[in-house]
Amino acid sequence: MTRRKAHILFEKFGPGYMPANLTGWLLLFTYLAFVLPFLIIPEMVFPHSRIVSGYQVAAFLLFWWLGLRFARRHSA
């Protein structure tokens, strides 16, 4: 009989092995933490600004691209 190097609880540990519901909540809170300061607050400070609108489009596309990469990496 061989001796185990790690306890079975810690063999599958890390973000790649998180349950889907925990990963979803983590992604949601991370997204909200970035959306409020980077997308909504500039619109409140400078309403109807073209620079803010362009910035919001660029930030949205960046978040969308990161979400697609995350989903592709963690999909079954």
Sequence and secondary structure as in RCSB ss.txt:
>XXXX:A:sequence
MTRRKAHILFEKFGPGYMPANLTGWLLLFTYLAFVLPFLIIPEMVFPHSRIVSGYQVAAFLLFWWLGLRFARRHS
A
>XXXX:A:secstr
    SS GGGTS SGGG  HHHHHHHHHHHHHHHHIIIIIHHHHHSTT HHHHHHHHHHHHHHHHHHHHHHHHH 
 
